[in-house]
Amino acid sequence: MGLDVARERHGCDYDEIKGVARQLKSIRRDVQRLNHHPALLMWGIGNEINLRLRNPRVWDAVNEISEMIHLIDGDHPTTTELAGEDPETINIVSERCQALDSLASQAYEGISILSDCLRLSNYEGRYAVSEWGTKGHCLVAGTHWGRPIEQASSKKAAAIKYQYDNFIVTNKNQCVGTFVFLWRQKQERTPTWYGLFLENGRHTKMTQIIYFLWKGKLQEIPLPTGLSMVVLNENGINIAILDAGST
């Protein structure tokens, strides 16, 4: 269960004691309301709050939230989802948030170096990969007018299998689990960039490969397969330019 923690990059000042106390009180109400929900697995305290962070006192607030949760709910562990892979950040969080039961990483392309970053840090506890999957829109080639170019579904599926085989299955010592992003349809840059399902609920090649990795067999259902789109003998990466009104 994700608990929204205010981000410094959005204007929150963690030196403002009264504001931090109000946030703790609000989150306590959420925990009291949700701690017996049958779908609750763990508490995620804040999402990517380390991005563009300067004031480390946010981690004191996260630790205080985790301590509060343990007083209310002794059945579910706590974590915080970090953006990226950085040994220094891991050290700071683990030192200031000792009430957390684990750390979590939004890994994506960085999943290949996550285990190395953990070894370079002082952290010896458990971790989860809270987001991984399709290459992010910030990490792909783009057009000269600033639009990222989406990979075909077959390439996404191949990348997901490669990541799972090489960086998830092989790193089970500290890893308590992983969450492929995203087990539904999601509009972000395009309607199909991250979601493993289409808007009408149909499965995709990515859904099929995840099913295979989990179950050891392929789903016997028809799937839409996107290979590539070619215009004037150029694919998206080469950026074919059309003149207005041309046919």
NORKAQUI-V147502 format. One record per residue. N is the residue number from 1. RES is the residue in one letter. SS is DSSP state (H for helix, E for strand, L for the rest). PHI is phi in radians with two decimals (none if undefined). Layout:
N/RES/SS/PHI, N/RES/SS/PHI
//
This chain:
1/M/L/none, 2/G/E/-1.41, 3/L/E/-1.83, 4/D/L/-1.28, 5/V/L/-1.98, 6/A/L/-1.05, 7/R/L/-1.81, 8/E/H/-1.07, 9/R/H/-1.16, 10/H/H/-1.77, 11/G/L/1.90, 12/C/L/-1.31, 13/D/L/-1.92, 14/Y/L/-1.42, 15/D/L/-1.54, 16/E/L/-1.57, 17/I/H/-1.06, 18/K/H/-1.13, 19/G/H/-1.13, 20/V/H/-1.12, 21/A/H/-1.15, 22/R/H/-1.11, 23/Q/H/-1.10, 24/L/H/-1.03, 25/K/H/-1.11, 26/S/H/-1.15, 27/I/H/-1.19, 28/R/H/-1.03, 29/R/H/-1.08, 30/D/H/-1.11, 31/V/H/-1.12, 32/Q/H/-1.11, 33/R/H/-1.35, 34/L/H/-1.97, 35/N/L/-1.20, 36/H/L/-1.81, 37/H/L/-1.13, 38/P/L/-1.15, 39/A/L/-1.62, 40/L/L/-1.25, 41/L/L/-1.85, 42/M/L/-2.74, 43/W/E/-1.78, 44/G/E/-1.76, 45/I/E/-1.62, 46/G/E/1.47, 47/N/E/-2.15, 48/E/L/0.98, 49/I/L/-1.32, 50/N/L/-1.40, 51/L/L/-1.13, 52/R/L/0.91, 53/L/L/-1.55, 54/R/L/-2.07, 55/N/L/-1.68, 56/P/L/-1.23, 57/R/H/-1.16, 58/V/H/-1.03, 59/W/H/-1.25, 60/D/H/-1.12, 61/A/H/-1.16, 62/V/H/-1.08, 63/N/H/-1.09, 64/E/H/-1.13, 65/I/H/-1.12, 66/S/H/-1.11, 67/E/H/-1.07, 68/M/H/-1.09, 69/I/H/-1.07, 70/H/H/-1.11, 71/L/H/-1.23, 72/I/H/-1.56, 73/D/L/-2.29, 74/G/L/-1.58, 75/D/L/-1.78, 76/H/L/-2.14, 77/P/L/-1.31, 78/T/E/-2.08, 79/T/E/-2.66, 80/T/E/-2.40, 81/E/E/-1.60, 82/L/E/-1.76, 83/A/E/-1.52, 84/G/L/1.46, 85/E/L/-2.25, 86/D/L/-2.62, 87/P/H/-0.99, 88/E/H/-1.12, 89/T/H/-1.10, 90/I/H/-1.02, 91/N/H/-1.12, 92/I/H/-1.07, 93/V/H/-1.15, 94/S/H/-1.16, 95/E/H/-1.32, 96/R/H/-1.62, 97/C/L/-2.14, 98/Q/L/-1.27, 99/A/L/-1.42, 100/L/L/-1.25, 101/D/L/-1.50, 102/S/E/-2.83, 103/L/E/-1.96, 104/A/E/-2.40, 105/S/E/-2.18, 106/Q/E/-1.55, 107/A/L/-1.55, 108/Y/H/0.90, 109/E/H/-1.06, 110/G/H/-1.25, 111/I/H/-1.07, 112/S/H/-1.23, 113/I/L/-2.01, 114/L/H/-1.06, 115/S/H/-1.12, 116/D/H/-1.15, 117/C/H/-1.09, 118/L/H/-1.15, 119/R/H/-1.15, 120/L/H/-1.34, 121/S/L/-1.56, 122/N/L/-1.65, 123/Y/L/-1.40, 124/E/L/-2.09, 125/G/L/-1.53, 126/R/E/-1.45, 127/Y/E/-2.53, 128/A/E/-2.18, 129/V/E/-1.68, 130/S/E/-1.46, 131/E/E/-2.61, 132/W/E/-2.77, 133/G/E/2.51, 134/T/L/-1.01, 135/K/L/-1.01, 136/G/L/-1.14, 137/H/H/-1.15, 138/C/H/-1.43, 139/L/H/-1.99, 140/V/L/-1.97, 141/A/L/-1.13, 142/G/E/-2.41, 143/T/L/-1.39, 144/H/L/-1.28, 145/W/L/-1.74, 146/G/L/1.60, 147/R/L/-1.79, 148/P/E/-1.21, 149/I/L/-1.79, 150/E/L/-1.31, 151/Q/L/-1.30, 152/A/L/-1.18, 153/S/H/-1.07, 154/S/H/-1.15, 155/K/H/-1.24, 156/K/H/-1.06, 157/A/H/-1.09, 158/A/H/-1.11, 159/A/H/-1.17, 160/I/H/-1.08, 161/K/H/-1.11, 162/Y/H/-1.09, 163/Q/H/-1.10, 164/Y/H/-1.12, 165/D/H/-1.17, 166/N/H/-1.74, 167/F/H/-2.24, 168/I/H/-1.91, 169/V/L/-1.05, 170/T/L/-1.47, 171/N/L/-2.22, 172/K/L/-1.76, 173/N/L/-1.13, 174/Q/L/-1.83, 175/C/E/-1.38, 176/V/E/-1.67, 177/G/E/2.79, 178/T/E/-2.39, 179/F/E/-2.24, 180/V/E/-1.21, 181/F/E/-1.89, 182/L/L/-2.53, 183/W/L/-1.43, 184/R/L/-3.04, 185/Q/L/-1.52, 186/K/L/-2.57, 187/Q/L/-1.55, 188/E/L/-2.63, 189/R/L/1.23, 190/T/L/-2.45, 191/P/L/-1.26, 192/T/L/-2.18, 193/W/L/-1.12, 194/Y/L/-1.87, 195/G/L/-1.16, 196/L/L/-1.50, 197/F/E/-2.18, 198/L/L/-1.46, 199/E/L/-1.10, 200/N/L/-1.51, 201/G/L/1.63, 202/R/L/-1.19, 203/H/E/-1.33, 204/T/L/-2.22, 205/K/H/-1.04, 206/M/H/-1.16, 207/T/H/-1.05, 208/Q/H/-1.10, 209/I/H/-1.23, 210/I/H/-1.11, 211/Y/H/-1.01, 212/F/H/-1.11, 213/L/H/-1.14, 214/W/H/-1.45, 215/K/H/-1.84, 216/G/L/1.42, 217/K/L/-2.60, 218/L/L/-1.52, 219/Q/L/-1.24, 220/E/L/-1.69, 221/I/L/-2.37, 222/P/L/-1.18, 223/L/L/-2.25, 224/P/L/-1.23, 225/T/L/-2.18, 226/G/L/-1.72, 227/L/L/-1.63, 228/S/L/-2.94, 229/M/L/-2.04, 230/V/E/-2.11, 231/V/E/-2.24, 232/L/L/0.93, 233/N/L/1.10, 234/E/E/-2.12, 235/N/E/-1.55, 236/G/H/-1.03, 237/I/H/-1.14, 238/N/H/-1.50, 239/I/L/0.99, 240/A/L/-1.18, 241/I/L/-1.93, 242/L/L/-1.87, 243/D/L/-1.42, 244/A/L/-1.03, 245/G/L/1.49, 246/S/L/-1.38, 247/T/L/-2.23
//
